[in-house]
Amino acid sequence: MLHAIVHAADIQDRDGGGLLVATLFGLYPFLSKLYADAGYQGPRFQEAVTRAMRQLEVEIVKRCDMGRFVVLPKRWLVERTIAWLNRCRRLAKDWENHSRNALAFLRLASIRLMLRRLCNPA
């Protein structure tokens, strides 16, 4: 996980995504491609990305509605990471009163995942 923002539930994904990309501007100038799901499609998110990072290309990875399960490679990376993060009990439910606490526990869970991958390379 490179960056995260925890905000109120009444903010749409595409609006929060624009805020996230705007805060990434100086942190990761080497980013060239962003994969997002269908919740981020639309002109508002695209304008926010263009305003913040002109070189960033956005690819919307949509679900396949063929009536059967099909693994979409880029979408699977995100879904798998979210599933791993949800293994942490504290993140499984919204128990936090403050968004800064939720963000801190999200970062701790991410660090835990990174350490496991680095220490157990098997």
VEXGU-46188 format. One line per field, with one value per atom (N, C-alpha, C): x, y, z; chain; residue number from 1; atom name. Coordinates in steps of 0.05 Angstrom, whole numbers. Layout:
BEGIN
u X ...
v Y ...
w Z ...
mol A ...
seq NUM ...
atom CA ...
// end
This chain:
BEGIN
u 17 0 18 14 30 18 -9 -21 -51 -62 -90 -102 -127 -142 -168 -174 -199 -217 -240 -259 -287 -305 -333 -345 -365 -378 -396 -402 -419 -404 -378 -362 -360 -367 -366 -337 -334 -307 -292 -305 -290 -281 -297 -289 -266 -267 -245 -220 -224 -201 -187 -202 -190 -173 -183 -169 -143 -145 -122 -100 -108 -88 -76 -92 -81 -60 -62 -42 -17 -20 3 22 14 28 58 67 96 109 93 105 116 102 109 109 129 129 133 142 148 124 101 77 69 62 54 26 17 -8 -23 -49 -67 -89 -93 -115 -137 -161 -184 -208 -227 -251 -272 -295 -316 -327 -323 -332 -317 -295 -278 -280 -297 -300 -317 -313 -328 -310 -321 -305 -294 -309 -299 -273 -271 -246 -224 -230 -210 -199 -216 -206 -188 -196 -179 -152 -151 -125 -108 -121 -106 -95 -111 -103 -79 -79 -58 -33 -36 -13 -19 -9 -15 -5 18 29 16 -2 -15 -37 -35 -56 -74 -100 -120 -132 -131 -144 -166 -190 -213 -216 -214 -216 -245 -261 -289 -292 -313 -320 -331 -327 -337 -364 -386 -412 -422 -406 -413 -429 -435 -450 -432 -406 -388 -364 -349 -326 -303 -292 -268 -249 -224 -203 -193 -196 -184 -158 -135 -109 -105 -109 -104 -124 -149 -169 -164 -154 -149 -128 -108 -87 -99 -117 -130 -148 -165 -184 -169 -148 -132 -120 -109 -97 -118 -141 -163 -171 -172 -179 -157 -132 -111 -112 -118 -121 -145 -166 -190 -186 -164 -158 -151 -143 -138 -164 -168 -194 -203 -184 -190 -200 -192 -201 -227 -234 -257 -283 -285 -309 -300 -319 -313 -317 -297 -299 -287 -272 -257 -275 -270 -286 -274 -248 -234 -221 -222 -211 -180 -167 -138 -131 -148 -143 -146 -167 -171 -148 -138 -115 -90 -86 -63 -64 -87 -89 -87 -97 -93 -63 -49 -20 -5 -13 -1 -6 -31 -37 -21 -17 -1 28 39 66 69 49 49 50 34 35 62 74 100 122 121 141 138 114 110 121 117 128 158 170 199 213 200 213 208 187 180 179 202 201 193 184 177 153
v -23 0 25 42 66 88 91 114 107 119 114 139 143 165 152 157 148 172 171 194 184 202 195 178 163 144 159 184 198 210 205 214 191 197 176 167 143 132 150 159 176 202 214 239 234 213 206 198 185 178 202 222 247 260 260 270 254 228 211 216 218 223 251 270 297 298 281 280 263 247 231 247 271 287 288 296 299 274 255 232 211 206 185 196 211 223 202 178 157 141 145 130 136 116 120 109 89 76 71 75 71 52 30 12 18 21 27 11 6 -8 11 1 16 39 39 60 86 85 109 119 107 118 142 159 184 208 229 253 267 265 279 268 241 228 233 230 234 262 283 310 314 302 304 292 269 256 273 283 300 325 337 361 356 332 326 315 296 283 278 295 293 267 257 234 208 208 184 175 151 139 122 125 110 89 64 42 31 31 21 -9 -25 -54 -62 -69 -76 -105 -112 -140 -152 -178 -193 -205 -197 -207 -228 -249 -270 -292 -289 -310 -331 -328 -346 -331 -343 -330 -329 -306 -302 -285 -294 -279 -257 -233 -210 -203 -205 -204 -179 -155 -131 -127 -134 -131 -151 -174 -195 -186 -171 -161 -143 -126 -108 -123 -141 -156 -174 -186 -203 -187 -164 -147 -138 -131 -123 -146 -170 -194 -199 -196 -200 -180 -155 -134 -140 -151 -157 -180 -194 -215 -204 -179 -165 -158 -168 -165 -136 -119 -91 -77 -87 -75 -88 -111 -126 -111 -96 -80 -51 -33 -5 2 -4 1 28 40 64 89 106 131 153 152 173 161 176 166 163 179 177 150 140 113 91 94 74 74 97 99 87 91 80 49 38 9 -3 12 3 3 22 23 1 -5 -27 -54 -58 -83 -85 -63 -64 -70 -59 -64 -94 -105 -133 -151 -144 -159 -157 -134 -130 -146 -145 -161 -190 -200 -229 -237 -220 -226 -225 -206 -203 -224 -233 -252 -281 -286 -313 -314 -313 -311 -336 -356 -382 -381
w 0 0 0 -19 -21 -4 -5 8 14 34 41 54 50 63 73 99 110 113 101 102 108 111 118 96 104 85 65 69 50 26 25 2 -18 -43 -64 -69 -79 -85 -104 -125 -145 -134 -115 -102 -83 -67 -49 -65 -88 -104 -115 -123 -132 -110 -86 -63 -58 -60 -56 -77 -102 -124 -120 -111 -107 -85 -65 -44 -52 -73 -83 -101 -108 -128 -124 -101 -97 -86 -75 -62 -81 -103 -121 -150 -158 -185 -207 -199 -219 -227 -215 -222 -251 -266 -293 -299 -284 -290 -264 -265 -242 -250 -236 -242 -222 -232 -215 -224 -205 -213 -224 -231 -244 -227 -201 -184 -189 -202 -207 -236 -252 -279 -279 -298 -300 -303 -312 -318 -293 -271 -247 -236 -235 -226 -246 -272 -293 -292 -288 -286 -261 -239 -215 -219 -232 -238 -256 -277 -296 -283 -265 -251 -233 -220 -200 -214 -231 -244 -273 -290 -319 -332 -323 -335 -327 -307 -296 -315 -324 -341 -324 -327 -311 -328 -319 -332 -314 -324 -309 -314 -294 -296 -288 -307 -301 -297 -282 -277 -302 -304 -327 -319 -331 -324 -344 -347 -365 -351 -326 -311 -298 -301 -288 -278 -260 -248 -267 -272 -288 -273 -271 -256 -274 -265 -279 -265 -278 -265 -248 -258 -243 -220 -225 -205 -182 -189 -169 -149 -158 -140 -118 -126 -107 -88 -99 -83 -63 -72 -54 -31 -37 -17 4 -5 13 31 19 35 56 49 69 91 84 105 123 112 128 147 145 164 191 192 217 230 254 267 270 275 280 255 231 206 196 206 196 201 222 229 233 230 235 264 280 309 317 299 307 308 327 330 313 308 293 268 246 221 223 240 243 256 274 286 265 249 228 208 201 183 195 221 235 235 240 240 212 192 164 157 165 160 175 200 215 202 193 179 153 139 115 121 142 150 158 171 179 154 133 108 95 94 82 97 123 139 134 133 127 100 80 54 53 68 68 84 106 124 116 101 92 62 49 19 5 19 6 -9
mol A A A A A A A A A A A A A A A A A A A A A A A A A A A A A A A A A A A A A A A A A A A A A A A A A A A A A A A A A A A A A A A A A A A A A A A A A A A A A A A A A A A A A A A A A A A A A A A A A A A A A A A A A A A A A A A A A A A A A A A A A A A A A A A A A A A A A A A A A A A A A A A A A A A A A A A A A A A A A A A A A A A A A A A A A A A A A A A A A A A A A A A A A A A A A A A A A A A A A A A A A A A A A A A A A A A A A A A A A A A A A A A A A A A A A A A A A A A A A A A A A A A A A A A A A A A A A A A A A A A A A A A A A A A A A A A A A A A A A A A A A A A A A A A A A A A A A A A A A A A A A A A A A A A A A A A A A A A A A A A A A A A A A A A A A A A A A A A A A A A A A A A A A A A A A A A A A A A A A A A A A A A A A A
seq 1 1 1 2 2 2 3 3 3 4 4 4 5 5 5 6 6 6 7 7 7 8 8 8 9 9 9 10 10 10 11 11 11 12 12 12 13 13 13 14 14 14 15 15 15 16 16 16 17 17 17 18 18 18 19 19 19 20 20 20 21 21 21 22 22 22 23 23 23 24 24 24 25 25 25 26 26 26 27 27 27 28 28 28 29 29 29 30 30 30 31 31 31 32 32 32 33 33 33 34 34 34 35 35 35 36 36 36 37 37 37 38 38 38 39 39 39 40 40 40 41 41 41 42 42 42 43 43 43 44 44 44 45 45 45 46 46 46 47 47 47 48 48 48 49 49 49 50 50 50 51 51 51 52 52 52 53 53 53 54 54 54 55 55 55 56 56 56 57 57 57 58 58 58 59 59 59 60 60 60 61 61 61 62 62 62 63 63 63 64 64 64 65 65 65 66 66 66 67 67 67 68 68 68 69 69 69 70 70 70 71 71 71 72 72 72 73 73 73 74 74 74 75 75 75 76 76 76 77 77 77 78 78 78 79 79 79 80 80 80 81 81 81 82 82 82 83 83 83 84 84 84 85 85 85 86 86 86 87 87 87 88 88 88 89 89 89 90 90 90 91 91 91 92 92 92 93 93 93 94 94 94 95 95 95 96 96 96 97 97 97 98 98 98 99 99 99 100 100 100 101 101 101 102 102 102 103 103 103 104 104 104 105 105 105 106 106 106 107 107 107 108 108 108 109 109 109 110 110 110 111 111 111 112 112 112 113 113 113 114 114 114 115 115 115 116 116 116 117 117 117 118 118 118 119 119 119 120 120 120 121 121 121 122 122 122
atom N CA C N CA C N CA C N CA C N CA C N CA C N CA C N CA C N CA C N CA C N CA C N CA C N CA C N CA C N CA C N CA C N CA C N CA C N CA C N CA C N CA C N CA C N CA C N CA C N CA C N CA C N CA C N CA C N CA C N CA C N CA C N CA C N CA C N CA C N CA C N CA C N CA C N CA C N CA C N CA C N CA C N CA C N CA C N CA C N CA C N CA C N CA C N CA C N CA C N CA C N CA C N CA C N CA C N CA C N CA C N CA C N CA C N CA C N CA C N CA C N CA C N CA C N CA C N CA C N CA C N CA C N CA C N CA C N CA C N CA C N CA C N CA C N CA C N CA C N CA C N CA C N CA C N CA C N CA C N CA C N CA C N CA C N CA C N CA C N CA C N CA C N CA C N CA C N CA C N CA C N CA C N CA C N CA C N CA C N CA C N CA C N CA C N CA C N CA C N CA C N CA C N CA C N CA C N CA C N CA C N CA C N CA C N CA C N CA C N CA C N CA C N CA C N CA C N CA C N CA C N CA C N CA C N CA C N CA C N CA C N CA C N CA C
// end
